Amino acid sequence: MPVLDRKGLIRHDGGVVVDSPGMYLMGMPFLRRRKSTLIDGAGADAHDLSAHLNSFIDGHVDALV
C-alpha cells in the first residue's frame, strides 16, 4: 500500500490514512490529541475513528444496495 511519505511516515489526517480509504491508524503520538499514545487518549481517538469508520461503511453498504 502506498501510504508512506518521503520520510517513511504514514500519511494520515487524524488517523484516517489519506491514500487508502477504509484504513485507519491508532496509537501514534499527537494522532488527534496530545495524549494519543496514552491509554485514555487512545480510547478517545478510537471513539472518534469508530464514528468515521461507521460512516465509511454505511456509505459503501448504501452503494451496494
N, CA, C and O atoms as a Tripos MOL2 file, in Angstrom:
@<TRIPOS>MOLECULE
protein
  260   259    65     0     0
PROTEIN
NO_CHARGES

@<TRIPOS>ATOM
      1 N           0.8370   -1.1700    0.0000 N.3       1 MET1
      2 CA          0.0000    0.0000    0.0000 C.3       1 MET1
      3 C           0.8900    1.2430    0.0000 C.2       1 MET1
      4 O           1.8310    1.3280    0.7890 O.2       1 MET1
      5 N           0.6070    2.1810   -0.8560 N.am      2 PRO2
      6 CA          1.4100    3.4150   -0.9080 C.3       2 PRO2
      7 C           0.9340    4.4300    0.1300 C.2       2 PRO2
      8 O           0.2520    5.3950   -0.2150 O.2       2 PRO2
      9 N           1.2830    4.2230    1.3760 N.am      3 VAL3
     10 CA          0.7860    5.0930    2.4380 C.3       3 VAL3
     11 C           1.8880    5.9020    3.1220 C.2       3 VAL3
     12 O           1.5960    6.7000    4.0130 O.2       3 VAL3
     13 N           3.1340    5.7160    2.7280 N.am      4 LEU4
     14 CA          4.2460    6.4040    3.3780 C.3       4 LEU4
     15 C           4.6570    7.6520    2.6160 C.2       4 LEU4
     16 O           4.6120    7.6920    1.3860 O.2       4 LEU4
     17 N           5.0640    8.6790    3.3740 N.am      5 ASP5
     18 CA          5.5960    9.8740    2.7360 C.3       5 ASP5
     19 C           7.0980    9.6830    2.5120 C.2       5 ASP5
     20 O           7.6350    8.6060    2.7710 O.2       5 ASP5
     21 N           7.7650   10.7170    2.0360 N.am      6 ARG6
     22 CA          9.2000   10.5630    1.7150 C.3       6 ARG6
     23 C          10.0630   10.3740    2.9560 C.2       6 ARG6
     24 O          11.2140    9.9510    2.8430 O.2       6 ARG6
     25 N           9.5320   10.6800    4.1380 N.am      7 LYS7
     26 CA         10.2600   10.4630    5.3880 C.3       7 LYS7
     27 C           9.9810    9.0890    5.9800 C.2       7 LYS7
     28 O          10.5660    8.7240    7.0000 O.2       7 LYS7
     29 N           9.0860    8.3150    5.3440 N.am      8 GLY8
     30 CA          8.7490    6.9920    5.8360 C.3       8 GLY8
     31 C           7.6270    6.9900    6.8500 C.2       8 GLY8
     32 O           7.3830    5.9740    7.5020 O.2       8 GLY8
     33 N           6.9340    8.1190    6.9950 N.am      9 LEU9
     34 CA          5.8180    8.2180    7.9280 C.3       9 LEU9
     35 C           4.4990    8.0020    7.1820 C.2       9 LEU9
     36 O           4.3840    8.3270    6.0000 O.2       9 LEU9
     37 N           3.5230    7.4590    7.8760 N.am     10 ILE10
     38 CA          2.2170    7.2080    7.2600 C.3      10 ILE10
     39 C           1.4950    8.5310    7.0710 C.2      10 ILE10
     40 O           1.3700    9.3190    8.0090 O.2      10 ILE10
     41 N           1.0130    8.7760    5.8400 N.am     11 ARG11
     42 CA          0.2340    9.9790    5.5500 C.3      11 ARG11
     43 C          -1.1840    9.7540    6.0650 C.2      11 ARG11
     44 O          -1.8930    8.8670    5.5910 O.2      11 ARG11
     45 N          -1.5900   10.5680    7.0420 N.am     12 HIS12
     46 CA         -2.9270   10.4180    7.6150 C.3      12 HIS12
     47 C          -3.4570   11.7750    8.0350 C.2      12 HIS12
     48 O          -2.7050   12.7350    8.2040 O.2      12 HIS12
     49 N          -4.7530   11.8310    8.1990 N.am     13 ASP13
     50 CA         -5.4270   13.0220    8.6980 C.3      13 ASP13
     51 C          -6.1850   12.6100    9.9510 C.2      13 ASP13
     52 O          -7.3200   12.1390    9.8720 O.2      13 ASP13
     53 N          -5.5600   12.7860   11.0920 N.am     14 GLY14
     54 CA         -6.1840   12.4060   12.3560 C.3      14 GLY14
     55 C          -6.4430   10.9280   12.4920 C.2      14 GLY14
     56 O          -7.4030   10.5290   13.1520 O.2      14 GLY14
     57 N          -5.6110   10.1030   11.8820 N.am     15 GLY15
     58 CA         -5.7600    8.6530   11.9750 C.3      15 GLY15
     59 C          -6.4310    8.0230   10.7690 C.2      15 GLY15
     60 O          -6.4470    6.7990   10.6400 O.2      15 GLY15
     61 N          -6.9830    8.8400    9.8870 N.am     16 VAL16
     62 CA         -7.5750    8.3280    8.6540 C.3      16 VAL16
     63 C          -6.4790    8.3650    7.5990 C.2      16 VAL16
     64 O          -6.0160    9.4410    7.2210 O.2      16 VAL16
     65 N          -6.0620    7.1950    7.1220 N.am     17 VAL17
     66 CA         -4.9600    7.1180    6.1610 C.3      17 VAL17
     67 C          -5.4120    7.7560    4.8540 C.2      17 VAL17
     68 O          -6.4340    7.3730    4.2850 O.2      17 VAL17
     69 N          -4.6420    8.7300    4.3880 N.am     18 VAL18
     70 CA         -5.0380    9.5920    3.2800 C.3      18 VAL18
     71 C          -5.2470    8.8370    1.9710 C.2      18 VAL18
     72 O          -6.2760    9.0220    1.3210 O.2      18 VAL18
     73 N          -4.3160    8.0080    1.5740 N.am     19 ASP19
     74 CA         -4.3760    7.3680    0.2560 C.3      19 ASP19
     75 C          -5.0150    5.9840    0.2520 C.2      19 ASP19
     76 O          -5.0000    5.3060   -0.7750 O.2      19 ASP19
     77 N          -5.5660    5.5590    1.3610 N.am     20 SER20
     78 CA         -6.1870    4.2370    1.4400 C.3      20 SER20
     79 C          -7.5030    4.3240    2.2090 C.2      20 SER20
     80 O          -7.5270    4.0980    3.4190 O.2      20 SER20
     81 N          -8.5950    4.6480    1.5230 N.am     21 PRO21
     82 CA         -9.8850    4.7580    2.2050 C.3      21 PRO21
     83 C         -10.2300    3.4640    2.9490 C.2      21 PRO21
     84 O         -10.0790    2.3660    2.4140 O.2      21 PRO21
     85 N         -10.6910    3.6150    4.1810 N.am     22 GLY22
     86 CA        -11.0430    2.4610    4.9980 C.3      22 GLY22
     87 C          -9.9000    1.9480    5.8520 C.2      22 GLY22
     88 O         -10.0890    1.0160    6.6330 O.2      22 GLY22
     89 N          -8.7040    2.5420    5.7220 N.am     23 MET23
     90 CA         -7.5590    2.1600    6.5480 C.3      23 MET23
     91 C          -7.3650    3.2370    7.6160 C.2      23 MET23
     92 O          -7.3960    4.4310    7.3160 O.2      23 MET23
     93 N          -7.1680    2.8110    8.8500 N.am     24 TYR24
     94 CA         -7.0600    3.7260    9.9750 C.3      24 TYR24
     95 C          -5.7980    3.4420   10.7730 C.2      24 TYR24
     96 O          -5.2190    2.3590   10.6810 O.2      24 TYR24
     97 N          -5.3870    4.4170   11.5470 N.am     25 LEU25
     98 CA         -4.1460    4.3600   12.3100 C.3      25 LEU25
     99 C          -4.4550    4.7090   13.7600 C.2      25 LEU25
    100 O          -5.2130    5.6430   14.0240 O.2      25 LEU25
    101 N          -3.8820    3.9730   14.6950 N.am     26 MET26
    102 CA         -4.0830    4.2430   16.1270 C.3      26 MET26
    103 C          -2.7380    4.2260   16.8440 C.2      26 MET26
    104 O          -1.7900    3.5770   16.4030 O.2      26 MET26
    105 N          -2.6750    4.9600   17.9690 N.am     27 GLY27
    106 CA         -1.5300    4.8940   18.8680 C.3      27 GLY27
    107 C          -0.3290    5.7370   18.4980 C.2      27 GLY27
    108 O           0.7220    5.6220   19.1290 O.2      27 GLY27
    109 N          -0.4590    6.5870   17.4830 N.am     28 MET28
    110 CA          0.6650    7.4400   17.0940 C.3      28 MET28
    111 C           0.6750    8.7010   17.9490 C.2      28 MET28
    112 O          -0.3850    9.1820   18.3500 O.2      28 MET28
    113 N           1.8630    9.2460   18.2360 N.am     29 PRO29
    114 CA          1.9270   10.4880   19.0030 C.3      29 PRO29
    115 C           1.1660   11.6120   18.2880 C.2      29 PRO29
    116 O           1.2860   11.7860   17.0750 O.2      29 PRO29
    117 N           0.3880   12.3620   19.0560 N.am     30 PHE30
    118 CA         -0.3720   13.5020   18.5470 C.3      30 PHE30
    119 C          -1.2830   13.1290   17.3800 C.2      30 PHE30
    120 O          -1.4640   13.9200   16.4550 O.2      30 PHE30
    121 N          -1.8530   11.9340   17.4220 N.am     31 LEU31
    122 CA         -2.7350   11.4860   16.3530 C.3      31 LEU31
    123 C          -3.9300   12.4270   16.2270 C.2      31 LEU31
    124 O          -4.1760   12.9770   15.1540 O.2      31 LEU31
    125 N          -4.6550   12.6110   17.2910 N.am     32 ARG32
    126 CA         -5.7820   13.5500   17.3250 C.3      32 ARG32
    127 C          -5.6680   14.4980   18.5100 C.2      32 ARG32
    128 O          -6.2890   15.5610   18.5160 O.2      32 ARG32
    129 N          -4.8890   14.1260   19.4990 N.am     33 ARG33
    130 CA         -4.7070   14.9480   20.6980 C.3      33 ARG33
    131 C          -3.3420   14.6410   21.3040 C.2      33 ARG33
    132 O          -2.6940   13.6680   20.9190 O.2      33 ARG33
    133 N          -2.9110   15.4600   22.2390 N.am     34 ARG34
    134 CA         -1.5680   15.2930   22.8320 C.3      34 ARG34
    135 C          -1.4030   13.9450   23.5140 C.2      34 ARG34
    136 O          -0.3080   13.3830   23.5170 O.2      34 ARG34
    137 N          -2.4750   13.4210   24.0920 N.am     35 LYS35
    138 CA         -2.3670   12.1740   24.8620 C.3      35 LYS35
    139 C          -2.7030   10.9290   24.0330 C.2      35 LYS35
    140 O          -3.0720    9.8980   24.5940 O.2      35 LYS35
    141 N          -2.5820   11.0150   22.7190 N.am     36 SER36
    142 CA         -2.9620    9.9050   21.8420 C.3      36 SER36
    143 C          -2.1980    8.6110   22.1020 C.2      36 SER36
    144 O          -2.7340    7.5280   21.8670 O.2      36 SER36
    145 N          -0.9730    8.6990   22.5760 N.am     37 THR37
    146 CA         -0.1980    7.4850   22.8220 C.3      37 THR37
    147 C          -0.5090    6.8520   24.1780 C.2      37 THR37
    148 O          -0.0620    5.7400   24.4570 O.2      37 THR37
    149 N          -1.2670    7.5500   25.0190 N.am     38 LEU38
    150 CA         -1.6390    7.0150   26.3270 C.3      38 LEU38
    151 C          -2.9830    6.2990   26.2370 C.2      38 LEU38
    152 O          -3.7540    6.5490   25.3100 O.2      38 LEU38
    153 N          -3.2690    5.4210   27.1810 N.am     39 ILE39
    154 CA         -4.4880    4.6260   27.1370 C.3      39 ILE39
    155 C          -5.7350    5.5050   27.0990 C.2      39 ILE39
    156 O          -6.6360    5.2560   26.2980 O.2      39 ILE39
    157 N          -5.8020    6.5280   27.9500 N.am     40 ASP40
    158 CA         -7.0110    7.3570   27.9370 C.3      40 ASP40
    159 C          -7.1240    8.1900   26.6630 C.2      40 ASP40
    160 O          -8.2380    8.4830   26.2280 O.2      40 ASP40
    161 N          -6.0290    8.5710   26.0680 N.am     41 GLY41
    162 CA         -6.0610    9.3010   24.7960 C.3      41 GLY41
    163 C          -6.3850    8.3870   23.6400 C.2      41 GLY41
    164 O          -7.1310    8.7700   22.7390 O.2      41 GLY41
    165 N          -5.8420    7.1920   23.6480 N.am     42 ALA42
    166 CA         -6.1270    6.2310   22.5720 C.3      42 ALA42
    167 C          -7.5980    5.8330   22.5980 C.2      42 ALA42
    168 O          -8.1910    5.5910   21.5460 O.2      42 ALA42
    169 N          -8.1880    5.7620   23.7740 N.am     43 GLY43
    170 CA         -9.6100    5.4430   23.8690 C.3      43 GLY43
    171 C         -10.4700    6.5120   23.2180 C.2      43 GLY43
    172 O         -11.4290    6.1990   22.5130 O.2      43 GLY43
    173 N         -10.1300    7.7730   23.4520 N.am     44 ALA44
    174 CA        -10.8620    8.8800   22.8340 C.3      44 ALA44
    175 C         -10.6530    8.8820   21.3200 C.2      44 ALA44
    176 O         -11.5910    9.1290   20.5620 O.2      44 ALA44
    177 N          -9.4210    8.6060   20.8790 N.am     45 ASP45
    178 CA         -9.1400    8.5100   19.4370 C.3      45 ASP45
    179 C          -9.9380    7.3760   18.8130 C.2      45 ASP45
    180 O         -10.4880    7.5270   17.7220 O.2      45 ASP45
    181 N         -10.0030    6.2380   19.5030 N.am     46 ALA46
    182 CA        -10.7540    5.0880   18.9850 C.3      46 ALA46
    183 C         -12.2280    5.4370   18.8400 C.2      46 ALA46
    184 O         -12.8670    5.0290   17.8700 O.2      46 ALA46
    185 N         -12.7680    6.1770   19.7800 N.am     47 HIS47
    186 CA        -14.1660    6.6020   19.6990 C.3      47 HIS47
    187 C         -14.3820    7.4760   18.4590 C.2      47 HIS47
    188 O         -15.3340    7.2600   17.7090 O.2      47 HIS47
    189 N         -13.5070    8.4560   18.2420 N.am     48 ASP48
    190 CA        -13.6130    9.3430   17.0790 C.3      48 ASP48
    191 C         -13.4820    8.5600   15.7740 C.2      48 ASP48
    192 O         -14.2630    8.7520   14.8430 O.2      48 ASP48
    193 N         -12.4880    7.6780   15.7170 N.am     49 LEU49
    194 CA        -12.2550    6.9310   14.4810 C.3      49 LEU49
    195 C         -13.3400    5.8940   14.2230 C.2      49 LEU49
    196 O         -13.6300    5.5930   13.0650 O.2      49 LEU49
    197 N         -13.9430    5.3450   15.2580 N.am     50 SER50
    198 CA        -15.0190    4.3730   15.0440 C.3      50 SER50
    199 C         -16.2380    5.0610   14.4300 C.2      50 SER50
    200 O         -16.9420    4.4630   13.6160 O.2      50 SER50
    201 N         -16.4900    6.3060   14.8140 N.am     51 ALA51
    202 CA        -17.5870    7.0630   14.1980 C.3      51 ALA51
    203 C         -17.2940    7.2960   12.7140 C.2      51 ALA51
    204 O         -18.1880    7.1810   11.8760 O.2      51 ALA51
    205 N         -16.0600    7.6180   12.4010 N.am     52 HIS52
    206 CA        -15.6710    7.8150   10.9980 C.3      52 HIS52
    207 C         -15.7840    6.5060   10.2300 C.2      52 HIS52
    208 O         -16.2620    6.4910    9.0950 O.2      52 HIS52
    209 N         -15.3530    5.4190   10.8300 N.am     53 LEU53
    210 CA        -15.4250    4.1090   10.1950 C.3      53 LEU53
    211 C         -16.8760    3.7080    9.9270 C.2      53 LEU53
    212 O         -17.1840    3.1770    8.8600 O.2      53 LEU53
    213 N         -17.7530    3.9550   10.8750 N.am     54 ASN54
    214 CA        -19.1730    3.6520   10.6590 C.3      54 ASN54
    215 C         -19.7230    4.4210    9.4660 C.2      54 ASN54
    216 O         -20.4670    3.8620    8.6600 O.2      54 ASN54
    217 N         -19.3690    5.6880    9.3460 N.am     55 SER55
    218 CA        -19.8130    6.4880    8.2060 C.3      55 SER55
    219 C         -19.2670    5.9210    6.9020 C.2      55 SER55
    220 O         -19.9800    5.8540    5.9010 O.2      55 SER55
    221 N         -18.0030    5.5140    6.9140 N.am     56 PHE56
    222 CA        -17.3680    4.9360    5.7290 C.3      56 PHE56
    223 C         -18.0870    3.6600    5.3130 C.2      56 PHE56
    224 O         -18.3920    3.4760    4.1350 O.2      56 PHE56
    225 N         -18.3590    2.7820    6.2670 N.am     57 ILE57
    226 CA        -19.0420    1.5240    5.9760 C.3      57 ILE57
    227 C         -20.4560    1.7710    5.4930 C.2      57 ILE57
    228 O         -20.8950    1.1510    4.5240 O.2      57 ILE57
    229 N         -21.1840    2.6780    6.1570 N.am     58 ASP58
    230 CA        -22.5480    2.9920    5.7370 C.3      58 ASP58
    231 C         -22.5800    3.4880    4.2940 C.2      58 ASP58
    232 O         -23.4650    3.1070    3.5280 O.2      58 ASP58
    233 N         -21.6330    4.3260    3.9240 N.am     59 GLY59
    234 CA        -21.5630    4.8370    2.5580 C.3      59 GLY59
    235 C         -21.3250    3.7440    1.5420 C.2      59 GLY59
    236 O         -21.8730    3.7930    0.4400 O.2      59 GLY59
    237 N         -20.5130    2.7530    1.8920 N.am     60 HIS60
    238 CA        -20.2330    1.6570    0.9650 C.3      60 HIS60
    239 C         -21.3570    0.6390    0.9200 C.2      60 HIS60
    240 O         -21.6230    0.0600   -0.1340 O.2      60 HIS60
    241 N         -22.0090    0.4160    2.0240 N.am     61 VAL61
    242 CA        -23.1320   -0.5230    2.0480 C.3      61 VAL61
    243 C         -24.2970    0.0690    1.2370 C.2      61 VAL61
    244 O         -24.9470   -0.6490    0.4770 O.2      61 VAL61
    245 N         -24.5610    1.3730    1.3960 N.am     62 ASP62
    246 CA        -25.6150    2.0320    0.6370 C.3      62 ASP62
    247 C         -25.3430    1.9700   -0.8640 C.2      62 ASP62
    248 O         -26.2750    1.8580   -1.6600 O.2      62 ASP62
    249 N         -24.0880    2.0410   -1.2500 N.am     63 ALA63
    250 CA        -23.7320    1.9890   -2.6660 C.3      63 ALA63
    251 C         -23.9870    0.6050   -3.2470 C.2      63 ALA63
    252 O         -24.2390    0.4760   -4.4450 O.2      63 ALA63
    253 N         -23.9240   -0.4320   -2.4130 N.am     64 LEU64
    254 CA        -24.1340   -1.7990   -2.8810 C.3      64 LEU64
    255 C         -25.6080   -2.1570   -3.0130 C.2      64 LEU64
    256 O         -25.9730   -3.0540   -3.7730 O.2      64 LEU64
    257 N         -26.4470   -1.4550   -2.2710 N.am     65 VAL65
    258 CA        -27.8770   -1.7870   -2.2310 C.3      65 VAL65
    259 C         -28.6020   -1.2260   -3.4330 C.2      65 VAL65
    260 O         -29.8120   -1.4080   -3.5640 O.2      65 VAL65
@<TRIPOS>BOND
     1     1     2 1
     2     2     3 1
     3     3     4 2
     4     3     5 am
     5     5     6 1
     6     6     7 1
     7     7     8 2
     8     7     9 am
     9     9    10 1
    10    10    11 1
    11    11    12 2
    12    11    13 am
    13    13    14 1
    14    14    15 1
    15    15    16 2
    16    15    17 am
    17    17    18 1
    18    18    19 1
    19    19    20 2
    20    19    21 am
    21    21    22 1
    22    22    23 1
    23    23    24 2
    24    23    25 am
    25    25    26 1
    26    26    27 1
    27    27    28 2
    28    27    29 am
    29    29    30 1
    30    30    31 1
    31    31    32 2
    32    31    33 am
    33    33    34 1
    34    34    35 1
    35    35    36 2
    36    35    37 am
    37    37    38 1
    38    38    39 1
    39    39    40 2
    40    39    41 am
    41    41    42 1
    42    42    43 1
    43    43    44 2
    44    43    45 am
    45    45    46 1
    46    46    47 1
    47    47    48 2
    48    47    49 am
    49    49    50 1
    50    50    51 1
    51    51    52 2
    52    51    53 am
    53    53    54 1
    54    54    55 1
    55    55    56 2
    56    55    57 am
    57    57    58 1
    58    58    59 1
    59    59    60 2
    60    59    61 am
    61    61    62 1
    62    62    63 1
    63    63    64 2
    64    63    65 am
    65    65    66 1
    66    66    67 1
    67    67    68 2
    68    67    69 am
    69    69    70 1
    70    70    71 1
    71    71    72 2
    72    71    73 am
    73    73    74 1
    74    74    75 1
    75    75    76 2
    76    75    77 am
    77    77    78 1
    78    78    79 1
    79    79    80 2
    80    79    81 am
    81    81    82 1
    82    82    83 1
    83    83    84 2
    84    83    85 am
    85    85    86 1
    86    86    87 1
    87    87    88 2
    88    87    89 am
    89    89    90 1
    90    90    91 1
    91    91    92 2
    92    91    93 am
    93    93    94 1
    94    94    95 1
    95    95    96 2
    96    95    97 am
    97    97    98 1
    98    98    99 1
    99    99   100 2
   100    99   101 am
   101   101   102 1
   102   102   103 1
   103   103   104 2
   104   103   105 am
   105   105   106 1
   106   106   107 1
   107   107   108 2
   108   107   109 am
   109   109   110 1
   110   110   111 1
   111   111   112 2
   112   111   113 am
   113   113   114 1
   114   114   115 1
   115   115   116 2
   116   115   117 am
   117   117   118 1
   118   118   119 1
   119   119   120 2
   120   119   121 am
   121   121   122 1
   122   122   123 1
   123   123   124 2
   124   123   125 am
   125   125   126 1
   126   126   127 1
   127   127   128 2
   128   127   129 am
   129   129   130 1
   130   130   131 1
   131   131   132 2
   132   131   133 am
   133   133   134 1
   134   134   135 1
   135   135   136 2
   136   135   137 am
   137   137   138 1
   138   138   139 1
   139   139   140 2
   140   139   141 am
   141   141   142 1
   142   142   143 1
   143   143   144 2
   144   143   145 am
   145   145   146 1
   146   146   147 1
   147   147   148 2
   148   147   149 am
   149   149   150 1
   150   150   151 1
   151   151   152 2
   152   151   153 am
   153   153   154 1
   154   154   155 1
   155   155   156 2
   156   155   157 am
   157   157   158 1
   158   158   159 1
   159   159   160 2
   160   159   161 am
   161   161   162 1
   162   162   163 1
   163   163   164 2
   164   163   165 am
   165   165   166 1
   166   166   167 1
   167   167   168 2
   168   167   169 am
   169   169   170 1
   170   170   171 1
   171   171   172 2
   172   171   173 am
   173   173   174 1
   174   174   175 1
   175   175   176 2
   176   175   177 am
   177   177   178 1
   178   178   179 1
   179   179   180 2
   180   179   181 am
   181   181   182 1
   182   182   183 1
   183   183   184 2
   184   183   185 am
   185   185   186 1
   186   186   187 1
   187   187   188 2
   188   187   189 am
   189   189   190 1
   190   190   191 1
   191   191   192 2
   192   191   193 am
   193   193   194 1
   194   194   195 1
   195   195   196 2
   196   195   197 am
   197   197   198 1
   198   198   199 1
   199   199   200 2
   200   199   201 am
   201   201   202 1
   202   202   203 1
   203   203   204 2
   204   203   205 am
   205   205   206 1
   206   206   207 1
   207   207   208 2
   208   207   209 am
   209   209   210 1
   210   210   211 1
   211   211   212 2
   212   211   213 am
   213   213   214 1
   214   214   215 1
   215   215   216 2
   216   215   217 am
   217   217   218 1
   218   218   219 1
   219   219   220 2
   220   219   221 am
   221   221   222 1
   222   222   223 1
   223   223   224 2
   224   223   225 am
   225   225   226 1
   226   226   227 1
   227   227   228 2
   228   227   229 am
   229   229   230 1
   230   230   231 1
   231   231   232 2
   232   231   233 am
   233   233   234 1
   234   234   235 1
   235   235   236 2
   236   235   237 am
   237   237   238 1
   238   238   239 1
   239   239   240 2
   240   239   241 am
   241   241   242 1
   242   242   243 1
   243   243   244 2
   244   243   245 am
   245   245   246 1
   246   246   247 1
   247   247   248 2
   248   247   249 am
   249   249   250 1
   250   250   251 1
   251   251   252 2
   252   251   253 am
   253   253   254 1
   254   254   255 1
   255   255   256 2
   256   255   257 am
   257   257   258 1
   258   258   259 1
   259   259   260 2
@<TRIPOS>SUBSTRUCTURE
     1 MET1         2 RESIDUE 1 A MET
     2 PRO2         6 RESIDUE 1 A PRO
     3 VAL3        10 RESIDUE 1 A VAL
     4 LEU4        14 RESIDUE 1 A LEU
     5 ASP5        18 RESIDUE 1 A ASP
     6 ARG6        22 RESIDUE 1 A ARG
     7 LYS7        26 RESIDUE 1 A LYS
     8 GLY8        30 RESIDUE 1 A GLY
     9 LEU9        34 RESIDUE 1 A LEU
    10 ILE10       38 RESIDUE 1 A ILE
    11 ARG11       42 RESIDUE 1 A ARG
    12 HIS12       46 RESIDUE 1 A HIS
    13 ASP13       50 RESIDUE 1 A ASP
    14 GLY14       54 RESIDUE 1 A GLY
    15 GLY15       58 RESIDUE 1 A GLY
    16 VAL16       62 RESIDUE 1 A VAL
    17 VAL17       66 RESIDUE 1 A VAL
    18 VAL18       70 RESIDUE 1 A VAL
    19 ASP19       74 RESIDUE 1 A ASP
    20 SER20       78 RESIDUE 1 A SER
    21 PRO21       82 RESIDUE 1 A PRO
    22 GLY22       86 RESIDUE 1 A GLY
    23 MET23       90 RESIDUE 1 A MET
    24 TYR24       94 RESIDUE 1 A TYR
    25 LEU25       98 RESIDUE 1 A LEU
    26 MET26      102 RESIDUE 1 A MET
    27 GLY27      106 RESIDUE 1 A GLY
    28 MET28      110 RESIDUE 1 A MET
    29 PRO29      114 RESIDUE 1 A PRO
    30 PHE30      118 RESIDUE 1 A PHE
    31 LEU31      122 RESIDUE 1 A LEU
    32 ARG32      126 RESIDUE 1 A ARG
    33 ARG33      130 RESIDUE 1 A ARG
    34 ARG34      134 RESIDUE 1 A ARG
    35 LYS35      138 RESIDUE 1 A LYS
    36 SER36      142 RESIDUE 1 A SER
    37 THR37      146 RESIDUE 1 A THR
    38 LEU38      150 RESIDUE 1 A LEU
    39 ILE39      154 RESIDUE 1 A ILE
    40 ASP40      158 RESIDUE 1 A ASP
    41 GLY41      162 RESIDUE 1 A GLY
    42 ALA42      166 RESIDUE 1 A ALA
    43 GLY43      170 RESIDUE 1 A GLY
    44 ALA44      174 RESIDUE 1 A ALA
    45 ASP45      178 RESIDUE 1 A ASP
    46 ALA46      182 RESIDUE 1 A ALA
    47 HIS47      186 RESIDUE 1 A HIS
    48 ASP48      190 RESIDUE 1 A ASP
    49 LEU49      194 RESIDUE 1 A LEU
    50 SER50      198 RESIDUE 1 A SER
    51 ALA51      202 RESIDUE 1 A ALA
    52 HIS52      206 RESIDUE 1 A HIS
    53 LEU53      210 RESIDUE 1 A LEU
    54 ASN54      214 RESIDUE 1 A ASN
    55 SER55      218 RESIDUE 1 A SER
    56 PHE56      222 RESIDUE 1 A PHE
    57 ILE57      226 RESIDUE 1 A ILE
    58 ASP58      230 RESIDUE 1 A ASP
    59 GLY59      234 RESIDUE 1 A GLY
    60 HIS60      238 RESIDUE 1 A HIS
    61 VAL61      242 RESIDUE 1 A VAL
    62 ASP62      246 RESIDUE 1 A ASP
    63 ALA63      250 RESIDUE 1 A ALA
    64 LEU64      254 RESIDUE 1 A LEU
    65 VAL65      258 RESIDUE 1 A VAL
